């Protein structure tokens, strides 16, 4: 599975009941052969996704390899472990960052 495919499919896996009143934009800066910049915005219990630069200010920005992203989003790698090992860099609100994996079922 490619990062672009995961981002495109996230709305299908979204758990709106988990979002509550969350309004956040997650930005993913991915390195590697399938890398790029992607974003996920959660607002009003809805999710939108895209590639490239978002017009919304980032609440959280994650930087990692494309492989680490796929492993985290598919449940192969624990996101906290990846962060502690230095595989993921986070800029922004850590509390909101930690909610990301609770907002979606695994693809």
Buried (B, 14 or more C-beta within 10 A) or exposed (E): EEBBEBBBBBEEBBEEEBBEEBEBBBBBBBBBEBBBBBBBBBBEBEBBBBBEEBEBEBBBBBBBBBBBBBBBBEEEBEBEEBBEEEBBEBEBEEEBBBBBBEBBEEB
